[in-house]
């Protein structure tokens, strides 16, 4: 999750450069900004799940992390698809 957060922040910067040079408006940077918060939440919840002494709570948090991470990957793919459609 932390690595994907860095990828989102890098992509937001690259989209900013593209927008400045080509004067293109896109939703990709907004999607990636929201996505970065999703990955941040996933990393925090994962850390909490690793540190909790309660087994049942850890299992529930692990499931939540899996769902949020998959949602983040889907949003990343949508943002990449939009970016490719706009640039090409």
MARKOLTOR-652982 format. One record per atom (N, C-alpha, C): x, y, z; residue in three letters. Coordinates in steps of 0.02 Angstrom, whole numbers, plus 32768, in hexadecimal, padded with zeros to 4 digits. Example, Ala and Ser with C-alpha at 12.3 -4.5 7.8 and 13.67 -1.06 7.14 Angstrom:
<atoms>
82947EE48186ALA
82677F1F8186ALA
82947F5B8186ALA
82827F908162SER
82AC7FCB8165SER
82858002818ASER
</atoms>
This chain:
<atoms>
80297FC48000UNK
800080008000UNK
802B803F8000UNK
805F803E8027UNK
808A8079802AUNK
80AD80857FE7UNK
80C080517FC6UNK
80DE80587F84UNK
80AD80737F51UNK
8070805C7F53UNK
803D80747F26UNK
802C80BD7F34UNK
803080D17F73UNK
802681177F85UNK
805A81437F62UNK
8098812D7F62UNK
80CC81517F3EUNK
80C081547EF4UNK
80A7811E7ED7UNK
8097811C7E90UNK
8061814F7E80UNK
802D81537EAAUNK
7FF881837E9FUNK
801281CB7EA2UNK
803C81D97ED2UNK
8056821D7ED8UNK
8083822F7E9DUNK
80AA82007E85UNK
80D4820B7E4AUNK
80A882177E0DUNK
807481EF7E05UNK
804781F77DCCUNK
8024823A7DCEUNK
801182527E09UNK
7FF182937E0EUNK
802082CA7DF6UNK
806082C47E08UNK
809182F47DF1UNK
809A82F27DA5UNK
809C82B67D89UNK
80A482B07D41UNK
806682CB7D1CUNK
802C82C07D37UNK
7FEF82DA7D18UNK
7FEF83267D1BUNK
800983427D51UNK
800F838B7D56UNK
803D83A77D20UNK
807383847D11UNK
80A0839A7CDBUNK
807D83957C98UNK
805883607C8DUNK
803483577C4EUNK
7FFF838D7C46UNK
7FDB839C7C7CUNK
7FA783CF7C79UNK
7FC584147C6BUNK
800084217C86UNK
801F84637C7CUNK
8038846B7C35UNK
805384367C18UNK
806F843C7BD5UNK
803B84357B9EUNK
8009840C7BA8UNK
7FD784007B73UNK
7F9584237B81UNK
7F9084437BBAUNK
7F5284657BCEUNK
7F1584377BC8UNK
7F1B83FC7BE7UNK
7EE783C97BE7UNK
7EC983C67C2DUNK
7E8783C37C31UNK
7E6583B97C70UNK
7E53836F7C76UNK
7E5F83527CB0UNK
7E50830C7CBAUNK
7E3D82FF7D03UNK
7E1882C97D0DUNK
7E0582B47D50UNK
7E3882857D6FUNK
7E6A82737D49UNK
7E9A82407D60UNK
7EBD82557DA1UNK
7ED182947DA6UNK
7EF482A87DE2UNK
7EC682A87E1FUNK
7E8682B97E16UNK
7E5782B57E4EUNK
7E4B826D7E63UNK
7E4582407E33UNK
7E3B81F97E42UNK
7E7881DE7E67UNK
7EB481F07E4FUNK
7EF181D77E6FUNK
7EFB81F57EB4UNK
7EE582337EBFUNK
7EEA82517F01UNK
7EBE822B7F33UNK
7E80821D7F1EUNK
7E5381F57F49UNK
7E7081B07F53UNK
7E8D81957F1FUNK
7EAA81527F22UNK
7EE681507F52UNK
7F0C81867F55UNK
7F4581877F83UNK
7F2D81857FCCUNK
7EF581A67FDBUNK
7EDA81A1801EUNK
7EC0815B802DUNK
7EA5813A7FFAUNK
7E8F80F58002UNK
7ECA80C78012UNK
7F0180CF7FEEUNK
7F3D80A77FFDUNK
7F5A80B88041UNK
7F5780F78054UNK
7F70810B8096UNK
7F4680E980CDUNK
7F0480EA80C5UNK
7ED980C880F5UNK
7EE6807E80F8UNK
7EF2806080BEUNK
7F01801980BBUNK
7F41800980E1UNK
7F74803380D9UNK
7FB3802880FDUNK
7FAA802F8148UNK
7F838060815DUNK
7F78806B81A5UNK
7F51803181C3UNK
7F1C801C81A2UNK
7EF37FE581BBUNK
7F1C7FA481BDUNK
7F467F9A818BUNK
7F717F5F818AUNK
7FA17F5F81C5UNK
7FBD7F9981D5UNK
7FEA7F9E820EUNK
7FC47F8F824FUNK
7F877FA98255UNK
7F5E7F9C8291UNK
7F4F7F528297UNK
7F3F7F32825DUNK
7F2F7EEA825EUNK
7F6B7EC18274UNK
7FA77ED68262UNK
7FE27EB28277UNK
7FF17EBA82C1UNK
7FDD7EF282DEUNK
7FEE7F018323UNK
7FB87EEE8356UNK
7F7C7EDD833FUNK
7F467ECD836DUNK
7F517E88838CUNK
7F447E8283CCUNK
7F4C7E4083EDUNK
7F0F7E1383E3UNK
7ED87E2F83CCUNK
7E9B7E0883C4UNK
7E987DE8837FUNK
7E947DA6837FUNK
7E967D808340UNK
7E5A7D8F8313UNK
7E1D7D928331UNK
7DE17D9F8309UNK
7DE47DE582E9UNK
7DFB7E15830EUNK
7DFF7E5982F3UNK
7E327E5C82BBUNK
7E697E3882C2UNK
7E9D7E38828EUNK
7E827E1A824DUNK
7E5A7DE58253UNK
7E3E7DC58217UNK
7E0E7DF581F4UNK
7DE47E17821AUNK
7DB57E4881FDUNK
7DDA7E8281DDUNK
7E0D7E9B81FDUNK
7E347ED281E0UNK
7E597EBD81A2UNK
7E717E8081A1UNK
7E947E668166UNK
7E657E62812AUNK
7E287E4D8136UNK
7DF77E4B8100UNK
7DE97E9280E6UNK
7DE27EC28114UNK
7DD77F088101UNK
7E117F2280D8UNK
7E4E7F1280EBUNK
7E897F2780C6UNK
7E887F0A807FUNK
7E767ECB8079UNK
7E737EAB8037UNK
7E417ECE800AUNK
7E067EDD8025UNK
7DD27EFE7FFEUNK
7DE87F447FE9UNK
7E027F6A8018UNK
7E187FAF8008UNK
7E517FB07FD6UNK
7E7F7F817FDDUNK
7EB77F7F7FAEUNK
7EA07F6D7F68UNK
7E727F3E7F62UNK
7E577F2D7F20UNK
7E317F687F02UNK
7E0C7F8C7F2BUNK
7DE97FC87F13UNK
7E1C7FFC7EFBUNK
7E5380047F20UNK
7E8780327F0AUNK
7EA6801E7EC8UNK
7EB07FDD7EBDUNK
7ECC7FC67E7EUNK
7E9B7FD47E44UNK
7E5B7FCB7E51UNK
7E297FD97E1EUNK
7E2980237E0CUNK
7E2C804F7E3FUNK
7E2E80967E32UNK
7E6E80AA7E0DUNK
7EA5808A7E1DUNK
7EE380987DF9UNK
7EDD80857DAFUNK
7EBF804D7DA2UNK
7EB580387D5CUNK
7E8780677D37UNK
7E52807F7D58UNK
7E2480AF7D39UNK
7E4980F07D29UNK
7E7081097D58UNK
7E9681467D4CUNK
7EC8813E7D13UNK
7EE981057D10UNK
7F1880F97CD9UNK
7EF480F57C96UNK
7EBB80D57C95UNK
7E9480D17C57UNK
7E7E81167C40UNK
7E67813F7C6EUNK
7E5381847C5CUNK
7E8E81AC7C42UNK
7EC781A37C63UNK
7F0281C87C4DUNK
7F1881B47C08UNK
7F1781747BF9UNK
7F29815C7BB7UNK
7EF981767B83UNK
7EB981777B92UNK
7E8781907B62UNK
7E9181DA7B54UNK
7EA582007B86UNK
7EAD82497B7DUNK
7EED82597B58UNK
7F2382377B6BUNK
7F6482477B4DUNK
7F6882307B05UNK
7F4C81F67AF6UNK
7F4F81DD7AB1UNK
7F1881FD7A8BUNK
</atoms>
